[in-house]
Amino acid sequence: MSAEPQIKNVSAFFDGQNLFYHAKAAFGYPYPNYDPKKLAEFICRTKGWLLKDVFFYTGVPSEIDKPFWNHFWTARMAVMGTRGVKTFSRPFRVG
């Protein structure tokens, strides 16, 4: 059996919609105002872990159906990308 490493390397994975709905239920936030990188950094700092990667996944509504939210998520994920977050999106499915 191998020993537990002194420094634990962490990759954080976020489901954007799931995180939003849980934050909304827990804290009443009507707007996705969270920062996944800061959240991952905080957790790693409190545990003494080394954050290696942050991955963020979310669905994005179409520009035709919900232009505000399409622009919001497109711009938000672009900013996350400049801060080292690896972002992944796909269109919402209708139906």
Biopython code that builds the backbone (N, CA, C, O; Angstrom):
import numpy as np
from Bio.PDB.StructureBuilder import StructureBuilder

atoms = [
    (1, "MET", "N", (0.839, -1.177, 0.000)),
    (1, "MET", "CA", (0.000, 0.000, 0.000)),
    (1, "MET", "C", (0.884, 1.239, 0.000)),
    (1, "MET", "O", (1.835, 1.338, 0.775)),
    (2, "SER", "N", (0.559, 2.183, -0.879)),
    (2, "SER", "CA", (1.355, 3.403, -0.953)),
    (2, "SER", "C", (0.902, 4.399, 0.117)),
    (2, "SER", "O", (-0.252, 4.405, 0.545)),
    (3, "ALA", "N", (1.841, 5.228, 0.525)),
    (3, "ALA", "CA", (1.553, 6.229, 1.555)),
    (3, "ALA", "C", (0.773, 7.399, 0.956)),
    (3, "ALA", "O", (0.873, 7.680, -0.239)),
    (4, "GLU", "N", (0.008, 8.066, 1.791)),
    (4, "GLU", "CA", (-0.738, 9.244, 1.357)),
    (4, "GLU", "C", (0.257, 10.351, 1.034)),
    (4, "GLU", "O", (1.184, 10.589, 1.809)),
    (5, "PRO", "N", (0.080, 11.040, -0.109)),
    (5, "PRO", "CA", (1.039, 12.090, -0.479)),
    (5, "PRO", "C", (0.976, 13.274, 0.489)),
    (5, "PRO", "O", (-0.084, 13.595, 1.026)),
    (6, "GLN", "N", (2.107, 13.905, 0.699)),
    (6, "GLN", "CA", (2.174, 15.081, 1.562)),
    (6, "GLN", "C", (1.341, 16.231, 0.984)),
    (6, "GLN", "O", (0.580, 16.888, 1.695)),
    (7, "ILE", "N", (1.507, 16.454, -0.323)),
    (7, "ILE", "CA", (0.764, 17.508, -1.007)),
    (7, "ILE", "C", (-0.216, 16.843, -1.964)),
    (7, "ILE", "O", (0.176, 16.048, -2.819)),
    (8, "LYS", "N", (-1.481, 17.173, -1.812)),
    (8, "LYS", "CA", (-2.513, 16.605, -2.667)),
    (8, "LYS", "C", (-2.815, 17.578, -3.804)),
    (8, "LYS", "O", (-3.155, 18.738, -3.572)),
    (9, "ASN", "N", (-2.686, 17.093, -5.022)),
    (9, "ASN", "CA", (-3.011, 17.872, -6.209)),
    (9, "ASN", "C", (-4.488, 17.689, -6.523)),
    (9, "ASN", "O", (-5.005, 16.572, -6.503)),
    (10, "VAL", "N", (-5.164, 18.800, -6.812)),
    (10, "VAL", "CA", (-6.610, 18.767, -6.988)),
    (10, "VAL", "C", (-7.004, 19.338, -8.344)),
    (10, "VAL", "O", (-6.456, 20.343, -8.796)),
    (11, "SER", "N", (-7.960, 18.679, -8.978)),
    (11, "SER", "CA", (-8.663, 19.222, -10.138)),
    (11, "SER", "C", (-10.112, 19.386, -9.709)),
    (11, "SER", "O", (-10.720, 18.443, -9.203)),
    (12, "ALA", "N", (-10.671, 20.576, -9.905)),
    (12, "ALA", "CA", (-12.049, 20.856, -9.499)),
    (12, "ALA", "C", (-12.941, 20.870, -10.736)),
    (12, "ALA", "O", (-12.597, 21.468, -11.755)),
    (13, "PHE", "N", (-14.089, 20.207, -10.635)),
    (13, "PHE", "CA", (-15.050, 20.126, -11.729)),
    (13, "PHE", "C", (-16.365, 20.747, -11.276)),
    (13, "PHE", "O", (-16.888, 20.395, -10.219)),
    (14, "PHE", "N", (-16.903, 21.673, -12.073)),
    (14, "PHE", "CA", (-18.153, 22.338, -11.740)),
    (14, "PHE", "C", (-19.170, 22.156, -12.856)),
    (14, "PHE", "O", (-18.857, 22.326, -14.034)),
    (15, "ASP", "N", (-20.382, 21.811, -12.469)),
    (15, "ASP", "CA", (-21.536, 21.824, -13.362)),
    (15, "ASP", "C", (-22.223, 23.151, -13.083)),
    (15, "ASP", "O", (-22.827, 23.322, -12.024)),
    (16, "GLY", "N", (-22.142, 24.093, -14.021)),
    (16, "GLY", "CA", (-22.615, 25.452, -13.795)),
    (16, "GLY", "C", (-24.074, 25.554, -13.415)),
    (16, "GLY", "O", (-24.416, 26.306, -12.503)),
    (17, "GLN", "N", (-24.945, 24.820, -14.088)),
    (17, "GLN", "CA", (-26.375, 24.894, -13.787)),
    (17, "GLN", "C", (-26.672, 24.284, -12.423)),
    (17, "GLN", "O", (-27.452, 24.836, -11.647)),
    (18, "ASN", "N", (-26.057, 23.162, -12.138)),
    (18, "ASN", "CA", (-26.254, 22.507, -10.847)),
    (18, "ASN", "C", (-25.774, 23.411, -9.710)),
    (18, "ASN", "O", (-26.456, 23.548, -8.694)),
    (19, "LEU", "N", (-24.609, 24.021, -9.879)),
    (19, "LEU", "CA", (-24.078, 24.930, -8.863)),
    (19, "LEU", "C", (-25.019, 26.122, -8.662)),
    (19, "LEU", "O", (-25.285, 26.524, -7.530)),
    (20, "PHE", "N", (-25.518, 26.682, -9.764)),
    (20, "PHE", "CA", (-26.429, 27.815, -9.660)),
    (20, "PHE", "C", (-27.697, 27.447, -8.893)),
    (20, "PHE", "O", (-28.091, 28.169, -7.978)),
    (21, "TYR", "N", (-28.336, 26.347, -9.247)),
    (21, "TYR", "CA", (-29.603, 25.990, -8.595)),
    (21, "TYR", "C", (-29.418, 25.633, -7.117)),
    (21, "TYR", "O", (-30.309, 25.880, -6.304)),
    (22, "HIS", "N", (-28.281, 25.061, -6.773)),
    (22, "HIS", "CA", (-28.031, 24.765, -5.356)),
    (22, "HIS", "C", (-27.708, 26.042, -4.570)),
    (22, "HIS", "O", (-28.134, 26.187, -3.424)),
    (23, "ALA", "N", (-26.966, 26.955, -5.175)),
    (23, "ALA", "CA", (-26.691, 28.244, -4.509)),
    (23, "ALA", "C", (-27.985, 29.036, -4.352)),
    (23, "ALA", "O", (-28.195, 29.704, -3.340)),
    (24, "LYS", "N", (-28.844, 28.956, -5.354)),
    (24, "LYS", "CA", (-30.136, 29.648, -5.288)),
    (24, "LYS", "C", (-30.990, 29.071, -4.162)),
    (24, "LYS", "O", (-31.591, 29.819, -3.392)),
    (25, "ALA", "N", (-31.043, 27.748, -4.064)),
    (25, "ALA", "CA", (-31.836, 27.101, -3.009)),
    (25, "ALA", "C", (-31.256, 27.376, -1.625)),
    (25, "ALA", "O", (-32.004, 27.606, -0.675)),
    (26, "ALA", "N", (-29.931, 27.354, -1.505)),
    (26, "ALA", "CA", (-29.297, 27.524, -0.199)),
    (26, "ALA", "C", (-29.258, 28.976, 0.264)),
    (26, "ALA", "O", (-29.440, 29.259, 1.448)),
    (27, "PHE", "N", (-29.019, 29.897, -0.671)),
    (27, "PHE", "CA", (-28.783, 31.288, -0.286)),
    (27, "PHE", "C", (-29.764, 32.285, -0.891)),
    (27, "PHE", "O", (-29.711, 33.474, -0.574)),
    (28, "GLY", "N", (-30.659, 31.817, -1.759)),
    (28, "GLY", "CA", (-31.655, 32.692, -2.359)),
    (28, "GLY", "C", (-31.147, 33.560, -3.498)),
    (28, "GLY", "O", (-31.830, 34.497, -3.910)),
    (29, "TYR", "N", (-29.952, 33.261, -4.018)),
    (29, "TYR", "CA", (-29.419, 34.072, -5.114)),
    (29, "TYR", "C", (-30.219, 33.846, -6.392)),
    (29, "TYR", "O", (-30.333, 32.708, -6.848)),
    (30, "PRO", "N", (-30.778, 34.912, -6.984)),
    (30, "PRO", "CA", (-31.520, 34.754, -8.233)),
    (30, "PRO", "C", (-30.637, 34.878, -9.474)),
    (30, "PRO", "O", (-31.122, 34.801, -10.603)),
    (31, "TYR", "N", (-29.341, 35.071, -9.252)),
    (31, "TYR", "CA", (-28.402, 35.369, -10.334)),
    (31, "TYR", "C", (-27.141, 34.538, -10.119)),
    (31, "TYR", "O", (-26.672, 34.438, -8.985)),
    (32, "PRO", "N", (-26.576, 33.938, -11.164)),
    (32, "PRO", "CA", (-25.373, 33.109, -10.987)),
    (32, "PRO", "C", (-24.127, 33.967, -10.746)),
    (32, "PRO", "O", (-23.350, 34.218, -11.666)),
    (33, "ASN", "N", (-23.949, 34.405, -9.518)),
    (33, "ASN", "CA", (-22.857, 35.316, -9.178)),
    (33, "ASN", "C", (-21.660, 34.611, -8.535)),
    (33, "ASN", "O", (-20.855, 35.251, -7.857)),
    (34, "TYR", "N", (-21.542, 33.337, -8.737)),
    (34, "TYR", "CA", (-20.431, 32.583, -8.143)),
    (34, "TYR", "C", (-19.185, 32.650, -9.022)),
    (34, "TYR", "O", (-19.259, 32.972, -10.207)),
    (35, "ASP", "N", (-18.051, 32.341, -8.423)),
    (35, "ASP", "CA", (-16.773, 32.284, -9.133)),
    (35, "ASP", "C", (-16.164, 30.922, -8.853)),
    (35, "ASP", "O", (-15.632, 30.709, -7.763)),
    (36, "PRO", "N", (-16.223, 29.991, -9.802)),
    (36, "PRO", "CA", (-15.752, 28.636, -9.532)),
    (36, "PRO", "C", (-14.263, 28.559, -9.175)),
    (36, "PRO", "O", (-13.862, 27.715, -8.373)),
    (37, "LYS", "N", (-13.455, 29.424, -9.760)),
    (37, "LYS", "CA", (-12.027, 29.381, -9.431)),
    (37, "LYS", "C", (-11.781, 29.818, -7.990)),
    (37, "LYS", "O", (-11.007, 29.188, -7.269)),
    (38, "LYS", "N", (-12.444, 30.901, -7.570)),
    (38, "LYS", "CA", (-12.280, 31.353, -6.187)),
    (38, "LYS", "C", (-12.809, 30.318, -5.199)),
    (38, "LYS", "O", (-12.219, 30.113, -4.138)),
    (39, "LEU", "N", (-13.907, 29.672, -5.538)),
    (39, "LEU", "CA", (-14.461, 28.631, -4.678)),
    (39, "LEU", "C", (-13.477, 27.469, -4.548)),
    (39, "LEU", "O", (-13.232, 26.984, -3.444)),
    (40, "ALA", "N", (-12.918, 27.024, -5.662)),
    (40, "ALA", "CA", (-11.938, 25.925, -5.635)),
    (40, "ALA", "C", (-10.679, 26.331, -4.867)),
    (40, "ALA", "O", (-10.139, 25.539, -4.096)),
    (41, "GLU", "N", (-10.214, 27.562, -5.078)),
    (41, "GLU", "CA", (-9.025, 28.045, -4.361)),
    (41, "GLU", "C", (-9.276, 28.087, -2.854)),
    (41, "GLU", "O", (-8.407, 27.709, -2.068)),
    (42, "PHE", "N", (-10.454, 28.543, -2.455)),
    (42, "PHE", "CA", (-10.785, 28.622, -1.034)),
    (42, "PHE", "C", (-10.791, 27.230, -0.397)),
    (42, "PHE", "O", (-10.203, 27.029, 0.666)),
    (43, "ILE", "N", (-11.446, 26.286, -1.039)),
    (43, "ILE", "CA", (-11.514, 24.924, -0.492)),
    (43, "ILE", "C", (-10.119, 24.322, -0.405)),
    (43, "ILE", "O", (-9.766, 23.718, 0.607)),
    (44, "CYS", "N", (-9.331, 24.481, -1.450)),
    (44, "CYS", "CA", (-7.974, 23.922, -1.439)),
    (44, "CYS", "C", (-7.105, 24.572, -0.362)),
    (44, "CYS", "O", (-6.334, 23.895, 0.319)),
    (45, "ARG", "N", (-7.238, 25.879, -0.216)),
    (45, "ARG", "CA", (-6.459, 26.590, 0.804)),
    (45, "ARG", "C", (-6.820, 26.094, 2.206)),
    (45, "ARG", "O", (-5.932, 25.896, 3.035)),
    (46, "THR", "N", (-8.115, 25.889, 2.481)),
    (46, "THR", "CA", (-8.526, 25.451, 3.815)),
    (46, "THR", "C", (-8.101, 24.016, 4.106)),
    (46, "THR", "O", (-7.946, 23.634, 5.266)),
    (47, "LYS", "N", (-7.911, 23.220, 3.053)),
    (47, "LYS", "CA", (-7.523, 21.814, 3.230)),
    (47, "LYS", "C", (-6.025, 21.579, 3.083)),
    (47, "LYS", "O", (-5.531, 20.489, 3.373)),
    (48, "GLY", "N", (-5.300, 22.605, 2.630)),
    (48, "GLY", "CA", (-3.867, 22.443, 2.405)),
    (48, "GLY", "C", (-3.566, 21.687, 1.118)),
    (48, "GLY", "O", (-2.524, 21.042, 1.006)),
    (49, "TRP", "N", (-4.465, 21.762, 0.154)),
    (49, "TRP", "CA", (-4.288, 21.077, -1.128)),
    (49, "TRP", "C", (-3.732, 22.044, -2.163)),
    (49, "TRP", "O", (-3.810, 23.260, -1.987)),
    (50, "LEU", "N", (-3.171, 21.505, -3.240)),
    (50, "LEU", "CA", (-2.629, 22.310, -4.331)),
    (50, "LEU", "C", (-3.576, 22.210, -5.526)),
    (50, "LEU", "O", (-3.737, 21.137, -6.108)),
    (51, "LEU", "N", (-4.197, 23.322, -5.886)),
    (51, "LEU", "CA", (-5.141, 23.353, -7.006)),
    (51, "LEU", "C", (-4.377, 23.341, -8.325)),
    (51, "LEU", "O", (-3.563, 24.227, -8.585)),
    (52, "LYS", "N", (-4.639, 22.347, -9.146)),
    (52, "LYS", "CA", (-3.980, 22.226, -10.445)),
    (52, "LYS", "C", (-4.851, 22.734, -11.590)),
    (52, "LYS", "O", (-4.377, 23.465, -12.459)),
    (53, "ASP", "N", (-6.132, 22.343, -11.588)),
    (53, "ASP", "CA", (-7.024, 22.681, -12.694)),
    (53, "ASP", "C", (-8.428, 22.965, -12.179)),
    (53, "ASP", "O", (-8.861, 22.419, -11.165)),
    (54, "VAL", "N", (-9.133, 23.838, -12.908)),
    (54, "VAL", "CA", (-10.551, 24.076, -12.660)),
    (54, "VAL", "C", (-11.268, 23.886, -13.998)),
    (54, "VAL", "O", (-10.907, 24.494, -15.005)),
    (55, "PHE", "N", (-12.281, 23.038, -13.985)),
    (55, "PHE", "CA", (-13.079, 22.749, -15.172)),
    (55, "PHE", "C", (-14.505, 23.199, -14.902)),
    (55, "PHE", "O", (-15.053, 22.931, -13.833)),
    (56, "PHE", "N", (-15.109, 23.885, -15.873)),
    (56, "PHE", "CA", (-16.469, 24.395, -15.720)),
    (56, "PHE", "C", (-17.290, 23.978, -16.933)),
    (56, "PHE", "O", (-16.923, 24.257, -18.074)),
    (57, "TYR", "N", (-18.397, 23.311, -16.669)),
    (57, "TYR", "CA", (-19.291, 22.813, -17.717)),
    (57, "TYR", "C", (-20.672, 23.445, -17.533)),
    (57, "TYR", "O", (-21.172, 23.543, -16.412)),
    (58, "THR", "N", (-21.288, 23.876, -18.653)),
    (58, "THR", "CA", (-22.651, 24.393, -18.558)),
    (58, "THR", "C", (-23.338, 24.347, -19.912)),
    (58, "THR", "O", (-22.697, 24.322, -20.963)),
    (59, "GLY", "N", (-24.653, 24.337, -19.851)),
    (59, "GLY", "CA", (-25.444, 24.492, -21.056)),
    (59, "GLY", "C", (-25.676, 25.972, -21.281)),
    (59, "GLY", "O", (-25.753, 26.749, -20.329)),
    (60, "VAL", "N", (-25.788, 26.360, -22.541)),
    (60, "VAL", "CA", (-26.007, 27.764, -22.895)),
    (60, "VAL", "C", (-27.250, 27.844, -23.777)),
    (60, "VAL", "O", (-27.341, 27.138, -24.781)),
    (61, "PRO", "N", (-28.218, 28.705, -23.410)),
    (61, "PRO", "CA", (-29.401, 28.848, -24.248)),
    (61, "PRO", "C", (-29.054, 29.487, -25.589)),
    (61, "PRO", "O", (-28.048, 30.185, -25.714)),
    (62, "SER", "N", (-29.882, 29.245, -26.573)),
    (62, "SER", "CA", (-29.623, 29.810, -27.904)),
    (62, "SER", "C", (-29.800, 31.325, -27.886)),
    (62, "SER", "O", (-30.528, 31.880, -27.063)),
    (63, "GLU", "N", (-29.118, 31.966, -28.811)),
    (63, "GLU", "CA", (-29.209, 33.418, -28.930)),
    (63, "GLU", "C", (-30.623, 33.840, -29.324)),
    (63, "GLU", "O", (-31.064, 34.935, -28.976)),
    (64, "ILE", "N", (-31.319, 32.990, -30.037)),
    (64, "ILE", "CA", (-32.682, 33.310, -30.474)),
    (64, "ILE", "C", (-33.665, 33.192, -29.306)),
    (64, "ILE", "O", (-34.509, 34.067, -29.115)),
    (65, "ASP", "N", (-33.555, 32.107, -28.520)),
    (65, "ASP", "CA", (-34.497, 31.882, -27.423)),
    (65, "ASP", "C", (-34.279, 32.822, -26.244)),
    (65, "ASP", "O", (-35.233, 33.390, -25.712)),
    (66, "LYS", "N", (-33.042, 32.981, -25.843)),
    (66, "LYS", "CA", (-32.730, 33.806, -24.666)),
    (66, "LYS", "C", (-31.438, 34.577, -24.917)),
    (66, "LYS", "O", (-30.375, 34.188, -24.435)),
    (67, "PRO", "N", (-31.531, 35.674, -25.674)),
    (67, "PRO", "CA", (-30.311, 36.406, -26.040)),
    (67, "PRO", "C", (-29.519, 36.922, -24.845)),
    (67, "PRO", "O", (-28.289, 36.903, -24.880)),
    (68, "PHE", "N", (-30.187, 37.385, -23.783)),
    (68, "PHE", "CA", (-29.453, 37.884, -22.613)),
    (68, "PHE", "C", (-28.586, 36.785, -22.004)),
    (68, "PHE", "O", (-27.397, 36.994, -21.767)),
    (69, "TRP", "N", (-29.177, 35.609, -21.748)),
    (69, "TRP", "CA", (-28.444, 34.530, -21.105)),
    (69, "TRP", "C", (-27.398, 33.918, -22.020)),
    (69, "TRP", "O", (-26.361, 33.447, -21.553)),
    (70, "ASN", "N", (-27.662, 33.922, -23.319)),
    (70, "ASN", "CA", (-26.654, 33.441, -24.263)),
    (70, "ASN", "C", (-25.420, 34.326, -24.198)),
    (70, "ASN", "O", (-24.297, 33.828, -24.117)),
    (71, "HIS", "N", (-25.627, 35.643, -24.235)),
    (71, "HIS", "CA", (-24.504, 36.579, -24.158)),
    (71, "HIS", "C", (-23.824, 36.497, -22.790)),
    (71, "HIS", "O", (-22.596, 36.507, -22.698)),
    (72, "PHE", "N", (-24.627, 36.416, -21.734)),
    (72, "PHE", "CA", (-24.081, 36.345, -20.381)),
    (72, "PHE", "C", (-23.117, 35.170, -20.254)),
    (72, "PHE", "O", (-21.979, 35.342, -19.817)),
    (73, "TRP", "N", (-23.572, 33.973, -20.637)),
    (73, "TRP", "CA", (-22.728, 32.786, -20.456)),
    (73, "TRP", "C", (-21.547, 32.764, -21.417)),
    (73, "TRP", "O", (-20.462, 32.305, -21.058)),
    (74, "THR", "N", (-21.746, 33.247, -22.617)),
    (74, "THR", "CA", (-20.632, 33.303, -23.576)),
    (74, "THR", "C", (-19.542, 34.227, -23.050)),
    (74, "THR", "O", (-18.363, 33.874, -23.064)),
    (75, "ALA", "N", (-19.934, 35.403, -22.588)),
    (75, "ALA", "CA", (-18.962, 36.364, -22.052)),
    (75, "ALA", "C", (-18.344, 35.861, -20.751)),
    (75, "ALA", "O", (-17.138, 35.990, -20.541)),
    (76, "ARG", "N", (-19.161, 35.296, -19.890)),
    (76, "ARG", "CA", (-18.671, 34.820, -18.590)),
    (76, "ARG", "C", (-17.636, 33.715, -18.762)),
    (76, "ARG", "O", (-16.615, 33.697, -18.073)),
    (77, "MET", "N", (-17.903, 32.798, -19.679)),
    (77, "MET", "CA", (-16.949, 31.708, -19.889)),
    (77, "MET", "C", (-15.676, 32.204, -20.569)),
    (77, "MET", "O", (-14.600, 31.650, -20.343)),
    (78, "ALA", "N", (-15.783, 33.229, -21.391)),
    (78, "ALA", "CA", (-14.588, 33.822, -21.990)),
    (78, "ALA", "C", (-13.694, 34.412, -20.903)),
    (78, "ALA", "O", (-12.476, 34.241, -20.936)),
    (79, "VAL", "N", (-14.303, 35.109, -19.938)),
    (79, "VAL", "CA", (-13.533, 35.679, -18.825)),
    (79, "VAL", "C", (-12.912, 34.556, -17.989)),
    (79, "VAL", "O", (-11.739, 34.632, -17.622)),
    (80, "MET", "N", (-13.695, 33.514, -17.688)),
    (80, "MET", "CA", (-13.147, 32.386, -16.926)),
    (80, "MET", "C", (-11.922, 31.808, -17.630)),
    (80, "MET", "O", (-10.932, 31.459, -16.988)),
    (81, "GLY", "N", (-12.001, 31.714, -18.953)),
    (81, "GLY", "CA", (-10.876, 31.178, -19.722)),
    (81, "GLY", "C", (-9.617, 32.011, -19.561)),
    (81, "GLY", "O", (-8.513, 31.467, -19.528)),
    (82, "THR", "N", (-9.771, 33.336, -19.460)),
    (82, "THR", "CA", (-8.590, 34.194, -19.273)),
    (82, "THR", "C", (-7.998, 34.021, -17.881)),
    (82, "THR", "O", (-6.856, 34.411, -17.637)),
    (83, "ARG", "N", (-8.770, 33.438, -16.968)),
    (83, "ARG", "CA", (-8.295, 33.220, -15.588)),
    (83, "ARG", "C", (-7.866, 31.784, -15.340)),
    (83, "ARG", "O", (-7.688, 31.365, -14.197)),
    (84, "GLY", "N", (-7.701, 31.031, -16.426)),
    (84, "GLY", "CA", (-7.177, 29.675, -16.296)),
    (84, "GLY", "C", (-8.205, 28.577, -16.110)),
    (84, "GLY", "O", (-7.838, 27.413, -15.947)),
    (85, "VAL", "N", (-9.495, 28.923, -16.130)),
    (85, "VAL", "CA", (-10.545, 27.909, -16.004)),
    (85, "VAL", "C", (-10.777, 27.299, -17.379)),
    (85, "VAL", "O", (-10.916, 28.014, -18.371)),
    (86, "LYS", "N", (-10.816, 25.987, -17.427)),
    (86, "LYS", "CA", (-11.102, 25.289, -18.685)),
    (86, "LYS", "C", (-12.616, 25.150, -18.795)),
    (86, "LYS", "O", (-13.244, 24.459, -17.993)),
    (87, "THR", "N", (-13.201, 25.814, -19.797)),
    (87, "THR", "CA", (-14.658, 25.857, -19.909)),
    (87, "THR", "C", (-15.155, 24.975, -21.047)),
    (87, "THR", "O", (-14.496, 24.813, -22.075)),
    (88, "PHE", "N", (-16.324, 24.416, -20.831)),
    (88, "PHE", "CA", (-16.980, 23.556, -21.803)),
    (88, "PHE", "C", (-18.467, 23.895, -21.792)),
    (88, "PHE", "O", (-19.084, 24.004, -20.732)),
    (89, "SER", "N", (-19.029, 24.059, -22.981)),
    (89, "SER", "CA", (-20.460, 24.362, -23.051)),
    (89, "SER", "C", (-21.095, 23.579, -24.191)),
    (89, "SER", "O", (-20.426, 23.062, -25.086)),
    (90, "ARG", "N", (-22.412, 23.519, -24.113)),
    (90, "ARG", "CA", (-23.190, 22.950, -25.185)),
    (90, "ARG", "C", (-24.538, 23.642, -25.183)),
    (90, "ARG", "O", (-24.980, 24.143, -24.149)),
    (91, "PRO", "N", (-25.195, 23.674, -26.336)),
    (91, "PRO", "CA", (-26.516, 24.317, -26.372)),
    (91, "PRO", "C", (-27.518, 23.540, -25.540)),
    (91, "PRO", "O", (-27.460, 22.313, -25.451)),
    (92, "PHE", "N", (-28.446, 24.282, -24.928)),
    (92, "PHE", "CA", (-29.557, 23.616, -24.244)),
    (92, "PHE", "C", (-30.376, 22.855, -25.265)),
    (92, "PHE", "O", (-30.560, 23.304, -26.396)),
    (93, "ARG", "N", (-30.853, 21.726, -24.862)),
    (93, "ARG", "CA", (-31.735, 20.963, -25.737)),
    (93, "ARG", "C", (-33.161, 21.445, -25.522)),
    (93, "ARG", "O", (-33.582, 21.673, -24.388)),
    (94, "VAL", "N", (-33.895, 21.597, -26.603)),
    (94, "VAL", "CA", (-35.294, 21.995, -26.543)),
    (94, "VAL", "C", (-36.133, 20.735, -26.563)),
    (94, "VAL", "O", (-35.895, 19.819, -27.351)),
    (95, "GLY", "N", (-37.122, 20.707, -25.680)),
    (95, "GLY", "CA", (-37.997, 19.538, -25.728)),
    (95, "GLY", "C", (-38.374, 19.045, -24.449)),
    (95, "GLY", "O", (-39.111, 18.063, -24.358)),
]
sb = StructureBuilder()
sb.init_structure("model")
sb.init_model(0)
sb.init_chain("A")
sb.init_seg("    ")
for serial, (resi, resn, name, xyz) in enumerate(atoms, 1):
    if name == "N":
        sb.init_residue(resn, " ", resi, " ")
    sb.init_atom(name, np.array(xyz, "f"), 0.0, 1.0, " ", f" {name:<3s}", serial, name[0])
structure = sb.get_structure()
